[in-house]
Amino acid sequence: MALDTAPRSDLSIDGMTCAACANRIQRRLGKLESVAEAQVNFATGRATVIHDGSVDEATLSAEVEALGYAVIQPDAGDEAEDRREADLQRRLIVGIALALPAMLIGMIPALRFAGWEWLVAALATPVILWSGWPFHRAAWMNIRHGSTTMDTLVSMGSLSALTWSAVVLVGGALFGDFGDGHIYFETGAVIVTLILLGKWFELRAKRRSGDAIRALADLGARTARLEDGREVALDDLAVGMRFVVRPGEKIATDGVIVEGRSAVDASMVTGEPVPVEVSPGDELIGATINANGSLVVEATKVGADTALAQIITLVDQAQGSRAEVQRLADRVSAVFVPLAIVIALATLLTWLALGNPASSAFTAAVAVLIIACPCALGLATPLGIMVGTGRGAQLGVIIKGGEVLEDTRAIDAIVVDKTGTITEGSMSVTAVLDAGLSSAEHDRVHQLAASAESKSEHPIAQAIAASSPNHLPVEDFENLPGTGVTALMAAVPIGVGRRSLFDAVPDAVEALAASAEAEGSTAVLAGRGGKAEMVFVVADRIKPTSCAAVAAFHDQGLSVTLLTGDNQRTAHAVASEVGIGTQPSDAVIAEVYPDDKAAVIRKLQAQGKRVAMVGDGINDAPALAQADLGIAVGTGTDVAIEASDLTIVSGDLRAVADAIALSRRTLSTIKGNLFWAFAYNAAAIPLAALGILNPMIAAGAMGISSLFVVSNSLRLRRFAGYRHAS
């Protein structure tokens, strides 16, 4: 089954409390015969299931609910989160209100009085049993299914403190001194309260990390004003309808300008800080803002087909994806809780065997249970991916998944297509030259060439076609990819294209072409009967940001290769102007046929390079798919975007540098999260087992560890990139 084309189901799951819950659901779904792959993301609360189509969402939901979790409707996700946050907040408030006085009385002798133990028991018991109920319920549910999670550790630790203390207190009341007299009611209450506090911060952070995608979803207009003055709901807008956009209004949906001129602020979708001047014929992205002029726009895409809807879908899928580094965390989490219980039991028995008081042995064992909770480990990767991809969406950088983040780590070479990527991709004929033709013959060849090119969709062909208003009927048209076109008109054979298309290229024509190419323009030859007679000088303006983008690539340690089907002189002239060639490892590869672009990528990979490819056209799709990292400029075709790993919504090449920098920063953040999560547990468990950390300090340290992972991930929200820095 091809995973990229297989049916896919997305479920929103309520009730997961840690990464171990997600792993258990994932294993259950993955065991279904019809399921090819299942991924469950704790941070997003979503399960993505790829299957053969023979299973429906009801069956998948039943499997999840059999484990004790709830499947909620996607549109009820925010409502469920609100309820969860409100419930958590109530339990936390009760915990703080009761645990704080219990802790003060239990730990400060001056506050004690006759029978103080009973008051502490009365204050702590509701905290442990009611405030901590979600942990106990989850732990019992997991035990029923033969598994353990971090809830098991919290439940065991707090209930152990409550049970031991109750036995000591009641036994002392009935039999006088009982045990060693030490009680730990306040310890259990503080443990539950601190972990609830950490959970509350986690939930708030997870909601903040989803702000980016929610903000994108809220960008769209709700209504559109048609040409006749009627106002219709966005859902009633259809392709082909024309609507009016007044100054300051949002553009209702993707479309093309029919009337009017204006400047459009597309920063919320593309990340471009500067408004773009637009005029009739220009395409617009829905949800962008019309700055000053009045526009009449014809809708070209509506609903789920719009650029904004597709961006939201891509980001949503990326936030639910897994990075390869997450598999290590998953493997550790799967064995960590049982191992922690074994270590806690071994600590208890060892302390008792060495003749230590039962209270000391109990304290050390509970501290091990609490400190071992792998909260930070479960959050480290998904939260980093969630914040990083969300920030990318705000900057107009769409990262397709966690795997892409890791692919950028080893990238050391970037291949950039010329037309439409380095240059504007909008070609125009600046001169039509010939070597001694009469005026009548010049006009005749010009007309024949323009007529032939009118049948081609290539940007250069369209520019030549537009240079002559009167076109002749074309017969026997043939498009030779990468070479040119041939046609027959009024029994006259005409060819337009590269030198290789012609049997004869006179020296005078060759000199004209060479002169144009030396200035960075493209020379297209035209002639009758296999002989080149005319040179069309076609220019494509270099984007003003391309030079800064190449400098950014060099700053990131990348070698830059310019790849183009254009001739050598033009390619080198463009490369020189944007700074390609200033580093020894840079290269210019010209006169490459569309089918050969992927072969160039393979050749670079065979040299041991990890290659990123940037392109925007259909002919770039094979190369984008072949590259280790495919980056599509979003102003290009849907095919190129589908074949890529990263998509840049804008046409600014600096956004590619932003995408690479953001991916690297996100991966670095995830690795930092994992290191400190591992380091925290590795260092703290031995200290707890040795009795150096008491349970309350352990609970506080566990909360601090989770908060570090959360705050470290949220730093990605401040990532600015090269465009905004300049």
Secondary structure, 3 states (H helix, E strand, C coil): CCCCCCCEEEEEEECCCCHHHHHHHHHHHHCCCCEEEEEEECCCCEEEEEECCCCCHHHHHHHHHHCCCEEECHHHHHHHHHHHHHHHHHHHHHHHHHHHHHHHHHHCHHHCCCCHHHHHHHHHHHHHHHHCHHHHHHHHHHHHCCCCCHHHHHHHHHHHHHHHHHHHHHHHHHHCCCCCCCCCHHHHHHHHHHHHHHHHHHHHHHHHHCHHHHHHHCCCCCEEEECCCCEEEHHHCCCCCEEEECCCCECCCEEEEEECCEEEECHHHHCCCCCEEECCCCEECCCCEECCCCEEEEEEECHHHCHHHHHHHHHHHHHCCCCHHHHHHHHHHHHHHHHHHHHHHHHHHHHHHCCCCHHHHHHHHHHHHHHCCCHHHHHHHHHHHHHHHHHHHHCCEEECCHHHHHHHHHCCEEEEEHHHHHEEEEEEEEEEEECCCCHHHHHHHHHHHHHHHCCCCCHHHHHHHHCCCCCCCCEEEEEECCCEEEEEECCEEEEEECHHHCCECCHHHHHHHHHHHHCCCEEEEEEECCECCEEEEEEEEECCCHHHHHHHHHHCCCEEEEECCCCHHHHHHHHHHHCCCCCCCCEEECCCCHHHHHHHHHHHHHCCCCEEEEECCHHHHHHHHHCCEEEEECCCCHHHHHHCCEEECCCCCHHHHHHHHHHHHHHHHHHHHHHHHHHHHHHHHHHHHCCCCCHHHHHHHHHHHHHHHHHHHHHHHHCCHHHHHC
